Amino acid sequence: MIDIYKKIDEHLMNDHRPSEFLNRLLYENSLDQYPFSMLSSLVKVEQSPVHHPEGNVWNHTMLVLDIAAQRKKLSRDSRVFMWSALLHDLGKAPATKIRKGKITAYDHDKMGAELARRFLNEFNEDSDFISKVTAMVRWHMQILFVVKDLPFANIKEMLEQVPPEEIALLGYCDRMGRGELTEEKERAEEENIRIFIEKCRQVLDNTGNPR
């Protein structure tokens, strides 16, 4: 298993489209064994066609991963960033339910953080690396929550664990990895990031930098 993990790590860091390697592993059944099955199981997890026209969670993750690969140089820690992109929606497997005829995945960010920790622990990763990735997974939905003033927003606690710019970068990739890429969509997400960062700065101005 460690050989597959190392190969994934290599492709995450070096490929322009790491999804090609991940899809090859999937089709060769190389991701059937635990903990890689946490990833392969995402093929069976459907999403709302309104919000995710690209289809299941695996398809979404691969789109996010390739967008992240093109932007990883903007991250202060590209390895943390790329693994966060790959693992960000692990929580959708246990969280996805049909409620009133709609596909939902409430709390998949919280569930995903724990699953990401379990995944990385299987490979004796450095504890600091694991903590950083799990924090990114835990807070990757905050752009949506903060911009829309939803009750799930928790800027103060988020800022104690991750830099807002890193969450903004992952959140952008997450939002863009949904169906067809358009300039209109890109402009909208860039505006959401601007609002998110501004609200985070307001909290920092009022409380001081907690990190």
N, C-alpha and C positions, 0 to 999 in steps of 0.2 A: 504493500500500500504506500509506503513512504516514497517509492520510486514514482508512482503516479502523482503524488502530491508535489514532489520536486519538479516534475515535468510541467504540471499546471502552473506552478510558481514561475517557472522559466518563461512560459508562454504569456502569462499575465504581464510580465515585465518587459517582454521584448516584441510581442506581436502587435501589428496594427489592427488585426481582427482576431483576437484570441478566441472568439466564438467558434472559429473553424476547427481549432484543436479540440475544444470542449465538445462540440457536436460529433466529432470523430470518436472521441471516447464514449460518448453516449451510444452511438450506433454500433460500436464494437462491444457493447455491454461491459465496458471497463469501469462503469460507475455503479454497478449493481451492488457491490459490497459496502457495508457500513464502514465509515461514515459518508462515503461518496453517494450512497443511496439517498441521503438528505437532498442532494442536488438532483439526481435522476428522477426522484419522486415528483419534482415540480412539473414534469411533463403532464402529469395527470391532474394538476390543479388548475381548474378553469378560473377565468376572471370575468368581470363585468364587460360585455362587449361595448358598452357605452364609453367606459374609461380606458379599456384595453382592447382595441380592435386587432392588436397583434396576436391575440389568442392566449394560450396558457402561460403560466408563470415562467416556465423554461424559456419560451420564446422571448418574453419580456426581459428576462435576465440576460440573455445573449445580446439583445439590442443595447441594453444599458452597458454591458461589459465593453462592447466595441466603441461606444461613445466615450466611455471612461478612458479607454486606451488612447484615444486621440487627445485627451485633455489631462492625462496624468502628470505631465510636466508642470501643471499649474498647482499641483498639490505639494504641501510641505513634506509629505511622506508618501511617495508613490506606491510603495508596496502595501502599506496599510490601506490606501485608497483603493487599489485594485482588488484586494481581497474583500474589502467592504462592498464593492460593487458586485462581486460574484455571490456573496453570501447575504446580501441585504434583504432578500425576500424569503429566506428559509422559513420564517414564521408563518407564511401563508399556507403551508401544508396543514398544520394543525388548526389554524385560525379560520380557514375558509368554510363558510356555511351558507346555506340558502335561507334567507329570512324574508318572508312575505314576497316570495318569488324573485328576489334579487340576490345576486352573489355578493357576499360581504367577507371581509377579512379583518374584523376588528381586533386590535391589539397585536397584530402580526409583527409590529416593530418590537414590542416587549418580548414576545415569544421568540422572535428571530434572534434577539441578542443572546438569549440563553442557548439556543441551538448552535449559533455561531461559536460560542465559547466551547461547547461540547465537541464540535467539529475540529476546531483548532487544537484542543487539548489532546486529541488522538495522535498528534504529530510532535508532541513535546516542544511546542513553540515557546518562545520567550514570553513570560507573563505580561510584560509591558506591551508587546505586540498584540497579544490576545485582548488585553484590556482596551487598547485603542480601536481595534476592529469591532469589538462588541459594542463599544460606545457609539461608533458610527452607525452600526446597524440599529441600535436602540433609538437613535434620534433622527433617523433619515427622513421621517415624515414631518418633521417640525416646520419646514418651509410652508407646507399646506396649512398646518394647524395655526401657525403664527400669522400668516398673511390673511387668513379668513377669520382670525380671532375666535377660533374654536376652543372649547374648554380643555382640550387635550394639550394645548400649548403650554410649555413650561420652560421659558427661556433661561431663567435663572439656574435651574438644575442642569439644563443642557450645557450651559457655559462653564459649569464646574467640571465637565468631563471632556468636552471637545471644542475646538475653535470653530466659530460660526462660519468662517470661510470654507472650512473643509466640508461641513454639512451642506452648505450652499452648493458646493461643487458636485457632491454626490447627488443632492436633490435635483440639480439641473439635469444630470445624466439620467436619473430615474424618470423625470417628467418627459424628457425628450425621447426615451426609449419606449414610445407608445405609438404604434402605427407609423404613418408617413411623416417624415420630417418636412416642415415648411418654415419659411421665413417668418410667417405670422406667429406660429407656435414658438419659435425661437425668441422673438421679440417679447412675447407674453411672459415666457419663463425668465428672461433677463430682467423684466420689470418686477416679477415676483421676488427674485433674488435681491434686487435693490431694496425693496420694501422690507424683506426679511433682515438683511444686514442693518438697515437703519433702525429697526425695532430692537435688534440685539444691542446696538450701540447705545440706544436710549437706556436700556437696562444697565449696561456697563457704566454709563455716566451717573446713574442714580445709586449704584451699589459699589462701584469699583470693580476692577477685574478680579473675579474669584479664582482664576487659575494662577 
